[in-house]
Amino acid sequence: MSFEKRGAVAALAAAEEMLQFRFGHPRFRQEQRPVVEAMLQGSDLLAVLPTGAGKSACFQVPALVLPGLTVVVSPLVSLMRDQVEGLRRRTVSAAALTSATGASARREIAGRMARGDLRLLYVSPERLELARFRHLAQLAGISRLVVDEAHCISEWGHDFRPAYRRIRAFAELVGCPPLAAFTATATPQTRTDIERSLGLRCPRRFVASVDRPELRWVAAPASDFGAALRRAGVMARRTLAQRREAAVVIYSLTRARAVRTAEALRRLGLAAAPYHAGMPDAARRRVQERFLNGRFRVICATSAFGMGIDHPHIRLVCHLGAPPSVEAYVQEAGRAGRNGEEATCLLLGLPGDASLHRRLLLGQWPPFRIVRAVWNELPGDRATGEARVRQRLCRRHDPESVEAALRVLRDAGCVWRSRRGAWPSSDIGSVGAGRIARISAPGPNLARRLARGRRRGRRRAQAMRAYLDTRGCRRASIARYFGEPAPRCGSCDNCR
């Protein structure tokens, strides 16, 4: 056996020992093992593993076995916090830099980075753009860079975050460490875009099948929200009555519907609670904790809930209204059946879904004429308080359009903002705290990008509608969308 081979075998053995000692699992799952081996070998890689496959362990365990600091780029503060708390319970040296991190804690983390005492550091993609953090990272050195929820990189994906596309520049600044990208759902087009945007070098690719035989796919149209809510209530009561530990997640497209659903289920005697991005952070965290420990058996949520949630006994995921894409639907529905036991994914389409999808699409990819109009009304000679600018703009334009236009202008580098401010997608500071001024004018390239984004969004919404309306196998419909051969079914509503 060669020296390299012996080293690889020893590293994998050490990883399996760490998995048992720190995480309490006897061995890596079949889909985890080759990913961990590639991480240990220092390869650039892209791993597309379905929800519940244990993506986090694929980079957390190598981070503990190999020397140096692993930086994990993650999209949500709540997700970073949950990951770090879980690692600390296992006595792992981990931390997160977020907007909730106080000055003293930031200094402590900087010191631990400089001393080499930190093994895992979680940050948002926006954090990588701060000069202070870049300087700190260069001094401390980064051994590995992990991009979680990597579908956010791609404009072809369902949850695009422009700051993700600038990760490559940060990687080059800190010496191009090995780079690993992880996500649960990605079409072939999205996977190609992820690899290109990150500049992965001869990447190893691990793409598990999106098919999960334990999930039963069911879909039907509903005449209105009330009818959908009544059917969801019946299904939830039936599911919870079958097993004492069973749990249910019911998704809605709006916050108001999530609250209304929770109230209706409580009247039926079910322990239900709402969850959405408009709730205070402490309240959301309290609801999540009570759901995980079984005090709430039903969560009535928007898409803000679910990323990183590890509840093994979710037996039903119900959508009251179709999500805007098949990727978003499969990722949310995939939170069911994480322990491998049979679970149901129920989609109830509503008459107003198409108009809601159009509104969401315009929020992400607003018309160029609105973006240009907002830019023209921004101060150009000197920076002005952002809160005052927003108030003035919202008197002349729809507030949602203003927020969308300002976000697009920021991502395109067309406005200047002081550090104290932040955009809704960022974890740095509070919205409206800084000053703002316009700089370079938005041009035709931005207009074309916005138009392309709207076209892609419309195609994704049409694919979602086709899934709802199909009379063929739903499992096969999902597989084809992700470029896979149709699996055997017999369990979806159409096949049964």
C-alpha positions as CSV (number, residue, x, y, z in Angstrom):
1,M,0.0,0.0,0.0
2,S,1.4,3.4,-1.0
3,F,2.1,6.1,1.5
4,E,-0.7,8.3,0.1
5,K,-3.1,5.3,0.4
6,R,-2.1,4.6,4.0
7,G,-2.6,8.2,4.9
8,A,-6.1,8.3,3.3
9,V,-7.1,5.2,5.2
10,A,-5.8,6.5,8.5
11,A,-7.6,9.9,7.9
12,L,-10.9,8.1,7.2
13,A,-10.5,5.9,10.3
14,A,-9.9,9.0,12.4
15,A,-13.0,10.6,10.9
16,E,-15.1,7.6,11.8
17,E,-13.7,7.6,15.3
18,M,-14.6,11.3,15.6
19,L,-18.1,10.6,14.2
20,Q,-18.7,8.0,17.0
21,F,-17.0,10.0,19.8
22,R,-18.4,13.5,19.1
23,F,-21.6,12.8,17.2
24,G,-22.7,9.4,18.5
25,H,-23.1,7.7,15.1
26,P,-21.6,4.3,14.5
27,R,-20.6,4.9,10.9
28,F,-21.0,7.2,7.9
29,R,-24.0,6.7,5.7
30,Q,-23.5,5.3,2.2
31,E,-23.9,8.8,0.6
32,Q,-21.7,10.5,3.3
33,R,-18.6,8.4,3.1
34,P,-17.2,9.4,-0.4
35,V,-17.9,13.1,0.4
36,V,-16.0,12.8,3.6
37,E,-13.1,11.1,1.8
38,A,-12.9,13.9,-0.7
39,M,-12.9,16.5,2.0
40,L,-10.1,14.7,3.8
41,Q,-8.1,14.6,0.5
42,G,-8.5,18.4,0.1
43,S,-10.5,18.2,-3.1
44,D,-12.8,20.9,-4.4
45,L,-16.3,19.4,-4.5
46,L,-20.0,19.8,-5.0
47,A,-22.3,17.6,-3.0
48,V,-26.0,17.5,-3.7
49,L,-27.5,15.4,-0.9
50,P,-31.3,15.3,-0.1
51,T,-32.7,16.8,3.1
52,G,-32.0,14.5,6.0
53,A,-28.9,12.9,4.4
54,G,-26.5,14.4,6.9
55,K,-24.8,17.1,4.9
56,S,-23.4,18.9,8.0
57,A,-21.5,16.0,9.2
58,C,-19.7,15.7,5.9
59,F,-17.8,18.9,6.6
60,Q,-18.0,19.2,10.4
61,V,-16.2,15.9,11.0
62,P,-13.3,16.6,8.6
63,A,-12.9,20.0,10.2
64,L,-12.2,18.3,13.5
65,V,-9.8,15.7,12.0
66,L,-7.8,18.0,9.8
67,P,-5.7,20.9,11.1
68,G,-6.6,24.6,10.7
69,L,-9.8,26.6,10.5
70,T,-12.9,25.7,8.4
71,V,-15.1,28.7,7.5
72,V,-18.7,27.8,6.7
73,V,-20.7,30.3,4.7
74,S,-24.4,30.0,5.6
75,P,-27.4,32.1,4.6
76,L,-29.4,32.5,7.8
77,V,-28.5,33.7,11.3
78,S,-30.9,31.2,12.9
79,L,-29.2,28.4,10.9
80,M,-25.7,29.4,12.0
81,R,-26.8,29.7,15.6
82,D,-28.4,26.3,15.7
83,Q,-25.4,24.6,14.1
84,V,-23.0,26.3,16.5
85,E,-25.1,25.4,19.6
86,G,-25.2,21.8,18.4
87,L,-21.5,21.7,18.0
88,R,-20.8,23.3,21.4
89,R,-23.0,20.7,23.1
90,R,-20.6,18.2,21.6
91,T,-17.7,20.2,23.1
92,V,-16.5,21.3,19.6
93,S,-14.7,24.6,19.3
94,A,-17.1,26.5,17.0
95,A,-18.5,30.1,16.7
96,A,-20.6,32.3,14.5
97,L,-20.1,35.9,13.5
98,T,-23.6,37.5,13.0
99,S,-25.4,40.7,13.7
100,A,-26.3,39.4,17.1
101,T,-22.6,39.0,18.0
102,G,-21.6,41.7,20.5
103,A,-18.3,43.6,20.5
104,S,-16.7,41.6,23.3
105,A,-17.7,38.3,21.6
106,R,-16.3,39.5,18.3
107,R,-13.0,40.3,19.9
108,E,-13.0,36.9,21.6
109,I,-13.6,35.2,18.3
110,A,-10.8,37.2,16.6
111,G,-8.4,36.2,19.3
112,R,-9.4,32.5,19.0
113,M,-8.8,32.7,15.2
114,A,-5.4,34.3,15.7
115,R,-4.4,31.7,18.3
116,G,-5.7,28.8,16.1
117,D,-8.1,27.7,18.9
118,L,-11.2,27.7,16.6
119,R,-12.1,24.8,14.3
120,L,-15.3,26.0,12.7
121,L,-16.5,29.5,12.1
122,Y,-19.9,30.3,10.6
123,V,-20.5,33.5,8.7
124,S,-22.9,35.0,6.1
125,P,-21.7,35.7,2.5
126,E,-22.1,39.4,3.2
127,R,-19.6,39.1,6.1
128,L,-16.9,38.0,3.7
129,E,-17.1,41.5,2.0
130,L,-16.2,43.4,5.1
131,A,-12.7,44.8,5.1
132,R,-12.2,44.1,8.8
133,F,-13.1,40.4,8.4
134,R,-11.0,40.0,5.3
135,H,-8.0,41.3,7.1
136,L,-8.6,39.0,10.1
137,A,-9.0,36.0,7.8
138,Q,-5.8,36.7,6.0
139,L,-3.9,37.0,9.3
140,A,-5.4,33.9,10.8
141,G,-5.4,31.7,7.7
142,I,-8.2,29.5,6.4
143,S,-7.7,25.8,5.7
144,R,-11.0,25.1,4.1
145,L,-14.0,27.1,2.9
146,V,-17.5,25.4,2.9
147,V,-20.5,26.9,1.2
148,D,-23.7,25.7,2.7
149,E,-27.1,26.0,0.8
150,A,-25.0,26.5,-2.3
151,H,-28.1,26.8,-4.6
152,C,-28.2,30.4,-3.4
153,I,-25.2,31.1,-5.6
154,S,-27.1,30.5,-8.8
155,E,-29.6,32.7,-10.5
156,W,-31.0,29.5,-11.9
157,G,-31.7,28.4,-8.3
158,H,-34.9,29.1,-6.3
159,D,-33.3,31.3,-3.5
160,F,-30.7,33.4,-5.2
161,R,-28.5,35.6,-3.0
162,P,-26.2,37.9,-5.0
163,A,-23.5,38.0,-2.2
164,Y,-23.0,34.3,-2.7
165,R,-21.6,35.0,-6.2
166,R,-18.7,37.0,-4.6
167,I,-17.4,34.2,-2.5
168,R,-14.9,33.3,-5.2
169,A,-13.2,36.7,-4.7
170,F,-12.9,36.1,-1.0
171,A,-11.4,32.6,-1.6
172,E,-8.7,34.1,-3.9
173,L,-7.9,36.8,-1.3
174,V,-7.2,34.2,1.4
175,G,-5.1,31.9,-0.7
176,C,-7.6,29.7,-2.5
177,P,-8.2,27.0,0.2
178,P,-10.1,23.8,-0.8
179,L,-13.7,24.7,-1.4
180,A,-16.7,22.5,-0.8
181,A,-20.3,23.4,-1.9
182,F,-23.3,21.7,-0.4
183,T,-27.0,21.8,-1.2
184,A,-30.1,19.7,-1.0
185,T,-31.7,20.6,-4.4
186,A,-30.1,21.6,-7.6
187,T,-31.0,21.0,-11.3
188,P,-28.1,20.2,-13.7
189,Q,-28.2,23.9,-14.8
190,T,-27.9,25.1,-11.2
191,R,-25.0,22.7,-10.5
192,T,-23.1,24.0,-13.5
193,D,-23.6,27.6,-12.4
194,I,-22.5,26.8,-8.8
195,E,-19.2,25.2,-10.1
196,R,-18.5,28.1,-12.5
197,S,-19.4,30.9,-10.0
198,L,-17.2,29.4,-7.3
199,G,-14.4,28.5,-9.7
200,L,-14.2,25.0,-8.4
201,R,-10.9,23.3,-9.5
202,C,-11.4,19.8,-11.0
203,P,-14.3,19.3,-8.6
204,R,-15.4,16.0,-7.3
205,R,-19.2,15.7,-7.8
206,F,-21.5,13.8,-5.5
207,V,-25.1,14.0,-6.6
208,A,-27.5,11.7,-4.7
209,S,-30.9,10.9,-6.2
210,V,-33.6,13.4,-5.3
211,D,-36.0,10.5,-4.9
212,R,-36.9,9.4,-1.4
213,P,-39.0,6.3,-1.4
214,E,-40.3,6.9,2.1
215,L,-42.2,10.1,1.0
216,R,-45.7,9.7,-0.4
217,W,-46.5,12.6,-2.8
218,V,-50.1,13.9,-2.9
219,A,-51.5,17.0,-4.7
220,A,-54.9,18.5,-5.4
221,P,-56.5,21.8,-6.2
222,A,-58.6,23.5,-3.5
223,S,-61.5,25.9,-4.2
224,D,-60.2,28.5,-1.8
225,F,-58.0,28.9,1.3
226,G,-60.7,27.9,3.7
227,A,-61.3,24.6,1.9
228,A,-57.5,23.9,1.9
229,L,-57.3,24.7,5.6
230,R,-60.1,22.3,6.4
231,R,-58.5,19.5,4.5
232,A,-55.1,20.2,6.1
233,G,-56.7,20.2,9.6
234,V,-58.3,16.7,8.9
235,M,-54.9,15.4,7.7
236,A,-53.1,16.9,10.7
237,R,-55.5,15.4,13.2
238,R,-55.3,12.0,11.6
239,T,-51.5,12.1,11.4
240,L,-51.0,13.1,15.0
241,A,-53.5,10.5,16.2
242,Q,-51.5,7.7,14.7
243,R,-48.3,8.2,16.7
244,R,-47.6,10.0,19.9
245,E,-44.3,11.5,18.7
246,A,-45.6,12.5,15.3
247,A,-45.2,16.2,14.2
248,V,-46.7,18.2,11.3
249,V,-45.5,21.2,9.3
250,I,-48.0,23.3,7.3
251,Y,-46.6,25.9,4.9
252,S,-48.4,29.0,3.6
253,L,-47.2,31.6,1.1
254,T,-48.0,34.6,3.4
255,R,-47.5,35.4,7.0
256,A,-51.2,36.2,7.5
257,R,-52.2,32.7,6.3
258,A,-49.6,31.1,8.6
259,V,-51.1,32.9,11.6
260,R,-54.7,32.1,10.5
261,T,-53.8,28.4,10.1
262,A,-52.3,28.2,13.6
263,E,-55.4,29.8,15.1
264,A,-57.8,27.5,13.2
265,L,-55.8,24.3,14.3
266,R,-55.7,25.5,17.9
267,R,-59.5,25.7,17.8
268,L,-59.5,22.1,16.8
269,G,-57.5,21.3,19.9
270,L,-54.1,20.8,18.2
271,A,-50.9,22.2,19.8
272,A,-50.1,24.6,16.9
273,A,-48.0,27.7,16.6
274,P,-47.2,30.2,13.7
275,Y,-43.6,30.8,12.5
276,H,-42.6,33.6,10.0
277,A,-39.9,36.1,9.4
278,G,-42.0,39.0,10.8
279,M,-41.9,37.5,14.4
280,P,-39.2,38.7,16.8
281,D,-36.2,36.5,16.8
282,A,-36.7,35.4,20.4
283,A,-40.3,34.4,19.6
284,R,-39.3,32.4,16.6
285,R,-36.5,30.6,18.5
286,R,-39.0,29.8,21.3
287,V,-41.5,28.3,18.9
288,Q,-38.7,26.3,17.2
289,E,-37.4,24.9,20.5
290,R,-40.9,23.9,21.6
291,F,-41.6,22.2,18.3
292,L,-38.4,20.2,18.6
293,N,-39.1,19.1,22.2
294,G,-42.7,18.1,21.3
295,R,-44.6,20.9,23.1
296,F,-45.9,22.1,19.8
297,R,-46.8,19.3,17.4
298,V,-47.8,21.5,14.5
299,I,-45.8,24.4,13.0
300,C,-47.7,26.7,10.6
301,A,-45.0,28.5,8.8
302,T,-43.8,30.5,5.8
303,S,-40.7,29.5,3.9
304,A,-38.7,31.1,6.7
305,F,-39.0,27.9,8.7
306,G,-37.2,24.6,8.1
307,M,-33.6,25.2,7.0
308,G,-31.4,23.2,9.3
309,I,-34.3,21.8,11.3
310,D,-33.6,18.2,12.4
311,H,-36.9,16.8,13.6
312,P,-37.0,13.0,13.0
313,H,-40.7,12.5,13.4
314,I,-42.4,14.9,10.9
315,R,-45.0,12.6,9.4
316,L,-46.8,15.3,7.3
317,V,-45.7,18.4,5.4
318,C,-48.7,20.2,3.9
319,H,-48.5,23.2,1.6
320,L,-51.5,25.5,1.5
321,G,-50.7,27.0,-1.9
322,A,-48.0,26.0,-4.3
323,P,-44.5,27.3,-3.7
324,P,-42.9,29.3,-6.6
325,S,-40.7,26.5,-7.8
326,V,-40.3,22.7,-7.7
327,E,-36.9,23.1,-6.0
328,A,-38.4,25.1,-3.2
329,Y,-41.3,22.6,-2.9
330,V,-39.0,19.5,-2.8
331,Q,-36.7,21.1,-0.2
332,E,-39.5,22.1,2.1
333,A,-41.5,18.9,1.7
334,G,-38.3,16.9,2.2
335,R,-38.3,17.9,5.9
336,A,-40.7,15.0,6.4
337,G,-39.6,11.5,7.1
338,R,-36.0,12.3,8.2
339,N,-35.9,9.1,10.2
340,G,-36.6,7.0,7.1
341,E,-40.2,6.1,8.0
342,E,-43.1,6.8,5.7
343,A,-44.4,10.3,5.6
344,T,-46.9,12.3,3.4
345,C,-46.2,15.5,1.4
346,L,-49.5,17.1,0.5
347,L,-49.8,20.1,-1.9
348,L,-53.1,21.9,-2.1
349,G,-53.1,24.4,-5.0
350,L,-55.1,27.7,-4.6
351,P,-56.7,29.9,-7.3
352,G,-54.5,32.9,-6.2
353,D,-51.2,31.1,-6.5
354,A,-50.3,32.6,-9.9
355,S,-50.8,36.2,-8.8
356,L,-48.8,35.6,-5.6
357,H,-46.0,34.0,-7.6
358,R,-45.9,37.1,-9.9
359,R,-45.7,39.4,-6.9
360,L,-42.8,37.4,-5.3
361,L,-41.1,37.4,-8.7
362,L,-41.3,41.2,-9.0
363,G,-39.9,41.5,-5.5
364,Q,-36.8,39.5,-6.5
365,W,-36.4,40.8,-10.1
366,P,-38.2,44.2,-10.3
367,P,-38.8,45.9,-13.6
368,F,-35.8,48.0,-14.7
369,R,-37.9,51.1,-15.1
370,I,-38.7,51.0,-11.4
371,V,-35.0,50.4,-10.5
372,R,-34.0,53.3,-12.7
373,A,-36.7,55.6,-11.2
374,V,-35.6,54.9,-7.7
375,W,-31.9,55.5,-8.6
376,N,-32.8,58.8,-10.1
377,E,-34.5,60.0,-6.9
378,L,-31.6,59.0,-4.6
379,P,-29.2,61.8,-3.4
380,G,-26.3,62.3,-5.8
381,D,-24.2,65.1,-4.3
382,R,-23.8,63.9,-0.7
383,A,-25.0,60.9,1.4
384,T,-28.3,61.3,3.2
385,G,-29.8,59.3,6.1
386,E,-31.2,56.1,4.6
387,A,-34.4,56.1,6.8
388,R,-35.3,59.6,5.4
389,V,-34.6,58.5,1.8
390,R,-36.8,55.4,2.2
391,Q,-39.7,57.3,3.6
392,R,-39.6,59.8,0.7
393,L,-39.4,57.0,-1.9
394,C,-42.2,55.1,-0.3
395,R,-44.5,58.1,-0.6
396,R,-44.0,58.1,-4.4
397,H,-43.7,54.4,-5.1
398,D,-45.0,51.1,-3.7
399,P,-42.9,50.2,-0.6
400,E,-42.2,46.6,-1.8
401,S,-41.0,48.0,-5.1
402,V,-38.7,50.4,-3.3
403,E,-37.1,47.7,-1.2
404,A,-36.6,45.5,-4.2
405,A,-35.1,48.3,-6.3
406,L,-32.7,49.3,-3.5
407,R,-31.6,45.8,-3.0
408,V,-30.9,45.4,-6.7
409,L,-29.0,48.7,-6.9
410,R,-26.8,47.7,-3.9
411,D,-26.0,44.3,-5.4
412,A,-25.1,45.9,-8.7
413,G,-22.8,48.4,-7.0
414,C,-24.9,51.4,-8.1
415,V,-25.3,52.9,-4.7
416,W,-23.0,53.8,-1.8
417,R,-24.0,53.0,1.8
418,S,-22.3,53.5,5.1
419,R,-21.4,50.3,7.0
420,R,-24.0,50.9,9.7
421,G,-26.8,50.1,7.4
422,A,-27.8,46.7,6.0
423,W,-30.1,45.1,3.5
424,P,-32.8,42.7,4.5
425,S,-30.8,39.7,3.2
426,S,-27.7,40.6,5.2
427,D,-26.9,39.8,8.8
428,I,-24.8,42.9,9.4
429,G,-26.3,45.7,11.4
430,S,-29.9,47.1,11.3
431,V,-31.9,48.3,8.3
432,G,-32.0,52.0,7.8
433,A,-29.2,52.9,10.3
434,G,-26.7,54.3,7.8
435,R,-26.5,56.8,5.0
436,I,-27.0,56.3,1.3
437,A,-26.1,58.0,-2.0
438,R,-26.1,57.0,-5.7
439,I,-23.0,56.4,-7.7
440,S,-22.8,54.6,-11.0
441,A,-26.1,54.5,-13.0
442,P,-27.8,51.2,-13.7
443,G,-27.2,50.2,-17.3
444,P,-28.5,47.8,-20.0
445,N,-26.6,44.8,-18.5
446,L,-28.7,45.1,-15.3
447,A,-31.9,45.5,-17.3
448,R,-31.1,42.2,-19.2
449,R,-30.3,40.4,-16.0
450,L,-33.5,41.4,-14.4
451,A,-35.5,40.3,-17.5
452,R,-33.7,37.0,-17.5
453,G,-34.5,36.5,-13.8
454,R,-38.2,37.1,-14.4
455,R,-38.2,34.7,-17.4
456,R,-36.6,32.0,-15.3
457,G,-39.0,32.6,-12.4
458,R,-42.0,32.2,-14.7
459,R,-40.6,28.9,-16.1
460,R,-40.1,27.6,-12.6
461,A,-43.7,28.6,-11.6
462,Q,-45.0,26.9,-14.7
463,A,-43.1,23.7,-13.8
464,M,-44.7,23.8,-10.3
465,R,-48.1,24.2,-11.9
466,A,-47.4,21.2,-14.2
467,Y,-46.5,19.1,-11.2
468,L,-49.8,20.0,-9.5
469,D,-51.9,19.3,-12.6
470,T,-50.1,16.1,-13.8
471,R,-52.1,12.9,-14.0
472,G,-48.9,10.9,-14.2
473,C,-46.5,9.7,-11.5
474,R,-45.6,12.6,-9.2
475,R,-42.3,10.9,-8.1
476,A,-41.3,10.6,-11.8
477,S,-42.3,14.2,-12.4
478,I,-39.9,15.4,-9.7
479,A,-37.1,13.1,-10.9
480,R,-37.4,14.4,-14.5
481,Y,-37.3,18.0,-13.3
482,F,-33.9,17.3,-11.7
483,G,-32.6,15.4,-14.7
484,E,-32.9,11.9,-13.2
485,P,-34.6,8.8,-14.6
486,A,-38.1,8.0,-13.4
487,P,-38.0,5.7,-10.3
488,R,-40.5,3.0,-9.5
489,C,-43.4,4.4,-7.5
490,G,-46.8,2.9,-6.6
491,S,-47.2,5.3,-3.6
492,C,-48.1,8.7,-5.0
493,D,-51.8,9.6,-5.3
494,N,-51.8,9.1,-9.0
495,C,-50.1,5.8,-9.0
496,R,-52.3,4.4,-6.2
